[in-house]
Amino acid sequence: MSDKWATDTQFEDSTIKSVETHPSGWSITKADGWSFWVPGDSPVAPTEDMPIRMYGRGIGAPVRGLFLDGKCVFYRTEDEDAEHFANELYGKDAADLVARWDSGRGILSIEMGGFGPGYEQALQTAMVEVLRHLVGGGSINDESLMKITEPLGLSGAQWGAARGLAQRFFESGPQATLKAFADDRRIQVSRHFPTLDADILAVLAAREAKP
């Protein structure tokens, strides 16, 4: 990594007051009482009284650079940090959206149905599967796409909306796609659609078991 930070004056120096070790990193508390997370891939293991430098605009602003004992853990310029934040919030590209969906994380999408949560969930699920097909090198015109989403029982309108949105996410990327629509159409969706079906069945079963 180059010394991009050499002329960066947005930093604060302190020392580490305490350290808690975890499987994936360290939770540290600085001498000023503020806490921070050090990822497990840090080239330096934090210890008490170790010098620490943090880059950013100060309290309440994101930390875009971290140095422990003079060694760089991570560093981003302001422009790089803005890009990093956008990638974390919206997704870096189409492949990133599919990966987030598969992992169970929520993704930001565009409301296309307007006919209730079940209708919208089926549409968004189909959108992701079409997107997966495109990311894998498939064509938007492949006849196999209809078979992939057939179990969802989509209407023609749902299928058209899902197909069109997937194509836009693939060609323009998540950030440009989301910016192209009004804010009130942005929704968060995930593969884990909430339902009470299992709980209702359990309650009914318990009632039937009573004498």
C-alpha positions in Angstrom: 0.0 0.0 0.0 1.3 3.5 -0.9 1.7 6.2 1.7 -1.5 8.0 0.6 -2.0 9.1 4.2 1.2 11.1 4.2 -0.6 14.4 3.6 -3.8 13.5 5.3 -4.3 15.7 8.4 -7.7 14.3 9.5 -6.4 12.0 12.3 -6.4 11.6 16.0 -3.7 10.0 18.1 -4.3 8.1 21.3 -3.3 4.9 23.1 -5.2 1.7 23.8 -6.5 1.4 27.3 -7.9 -2.2 27.2 -8.3 -5.1 24.8 -10.8 -7.9 24.5 -9.9 -10.8 22.3 -12.5 -12.5 20.1 -12.4 -15.3 17.5 -12.7 -12.8 14.6 -10.7 -9.9 16.0 -10.3 -7.5 19.0 -12.6 -5.1 20.8 -10.4 -2.2 22.0 -11.1 0.8 24.2 -8.9 3.9 23.8 -7.6 6.2 26.5 -10.4 8.7 25.7 -13.1 6.0 26.5 -14.2 5.3 22.9 -14.3 1.7 21.7 -13.5 0.3 18.3 -13.3 -3.1 16.5 -10.0 -4.3 15.1 -10.5 -7.0 12.5 -8.7 -10.4 12.8 -6.6 -9.8 9.7 -4.8 -6.9 11.3 -1.0 -7.1 10.8 -0.7 -6.0 14.4 -2.3 -7.6 17.5 -3.5 -4.7 19.7 -2.2 -4.5 23.3 -2.6 -2.2 26.2 -0.8 1.2 26.0 -0.1 0.7 22.2 -0.2 3.9 20.2 -3.2 4.2 17.9 -4.0 6.6 15.1 -7.5 6.9 13.6 -8.3 8.8 10.4 -11.7 10.5 9.9 -13.6 13.6 10.7 -13.9 12.8 14.4 -16.6 11.6 16.8 -19.7 10.4 15.0 -18.0 10.1 11.6 -16.8 6.9 9.9 -13.2 5.7 10.7 -11.5 5.4 7.3 -8.0 4.7 8.5 -6.5 2.7 11.4 -2.9 2.5 12.5 -1.6 0.4 15.4 1.9 1.0 16.7 2.7 2.9 13.5 1.5 0.0 11.2 -1.4 0.4 8.8 -4.4 -1.9 9.5 -6.5 -0.2 6.8 -6.7 3.2 5.1 -9.1 4.9 2.7 -9.1 8.4 1.3 -12.3 10.4 1.7 -13.3 9.4 -1.9 -12.4 5.8 -1.4 -14.4 5.7 1.9 -17.5 7.2 0.2 -17.2 4.4 -2.5 -16.7 1.8 0.2 -19.8 3.0 2.1 -21.9 2.9 -1.0 -20.7 -0.6 -1.8 -21.5 -1.8 1.7 -24.9 -0.2 1.7 -26.2 -0.9 -1.8 -23.9 -3.6 -3.1 -20.9 -3.4 -5.4 -22.3 -5.1 -8.4 -24.9 -7.7 -9.6 -22.8 -10.6 -8.3 -22.6 -9.0 -4.9 -26.4 -8.7 -4.7 -26.8 -12.4 -5.5 -24.2 -13.4 -2.9 -25.9 -11.2 -0.2 -29.3 -12.8 -1.0 -27.8 -16.3 -0.8 -26.2 -15.5 2.6 -29.5 -14.3 4.0 -28.6 -10.7 4.2 -31.1 -8.0 3.2 -30.6 -6.2 -0.1 -32.1 -2.9 -1.3 -34.4 -3.2 -4.3 -37.2 -1.4 -6.0 -40.9 -2.1 -5.3 -42.4 -3.3 -8.5 -45.7 -4.9 -7.6 -47.7 -2.7 -5.2 -50.1 -5.6 -4.4 -48.9 -6.8 -1.0 -45.9 -8.5 0.6 -46.5 -12.0 -0.8 -46.8 -10.7 -4.4 -43.7 -8.6 -4.0 -41.6 -11.3 -2.4 -42.3 -13.7 -5.3 -41.4 -11.0 -7.7 -38.2 -10.1 -6.0 -37.2 -13.8 -5.6 -37.7 -14.2 -9.3 -35.6 -11.1 -10.0 -32.7 -12.5 -8.0 -32.9 -15.8 -9.9 -32.9 -14.0 -13.2 -30.0 -12.0 -12.0 -28.2 -15.1 -11.0 -28.7 -16.5 -14.5 -27.2 -13.3 -16.0 -24.3 -13.2 -13.7 -23.5 -16.8 -14.6 -23.3 -15.8 -18.3 -26.8 -16.5 -19.4 -29.0 -14.4 -21.7 -32.1 -12.5 -20.7 -33.8 -14.1 -23.6 -33.1 -17.7 -22.6 -36.3 -19.8 -22.6 -35.0 -21.7 -19.5 -35.6 -18.6 -17.4 -39.3 -19.2 -17.3 -38.7 -22.8 -16.0 -36.4 -21.5 -13.3 -39.1 -19.3 -11.7 -42.0 -21.5 -12.6 -42.5 -22.8 -9.0 -43.3 -19.2 -7.9 -46.5 -19.2 -9.9 -45.9 -15.7 -11.3 -48.4 -13.7 -13.3 -47.3 -12.3 -16.6 -47.0 -8.8 -15.0 -44.8 -10.2 -12.1 -42.6 -12.0 -14.6 -42.1 -9.0 -16.8 -41.3 -6.7 -13.8 -38.8 -9.2 -12.3 -37.1 -9.8 -15.6 -36.8 -6.1 -16.4 -35.5 -5.2 -12.9 -32.9 -8.0 -13.0 -31.7 -6.8 -16.4 -31.3 -3.3 -15.1 -29.4 -4.4 -12.0 -27.1 -6.4 -14.2 -26.4 -3.8 -16.8 -26.3 -0.7 -14.7 -25.4 -2.0 -11.2 -27.2 -1.7 -8.0 -26.2 1.9 -7.1 -27.2 3.5 -10.5 -30.4 1.4 -10.6 -31.5 2.5 -7.1 -30.7 6.2 -7.8 -32.9 6.0 -11.0 -36.0 5.5 -8.9 -37.8 7.6 -6.3 -36.7 7.0 -2.8 -40.1 5.9 -1.7 -39.9 2.9 -4.0 -36.8 1.5 -2.3 -37.4 -1.6 -0.2 -35.3 -4.1 1.7 -35.9 -7.7 0.8 -34.2 -11.0 1.7 -34.7 -14.7 1.0 -36.1 -15.1 4.5 -39.7 -14.1 4.2 -41.4 -13.9 7.6 -44.3 -16.2 8.3 -46.3 -17.5 11.2 -47.4 -20.7 9.6 -45.2 -22.9 11.7 -46.2 -21.2 14.9 -49.9 -21.4 14.1 -49.6 -25.1 13.3 -47.8 -25.7 16.6 -50.5 -23.9 18.6 -53.2 -25.9 16.9 -51.4 -29.1 17.5 -51.0 -28.2 21.2 -54.7 -27.5 21.5 -55.6 -30.8 19.9 -53.3 -32.6 22.3 -55.2 -31.3 25.3 -57.9 -33.7 26.8 
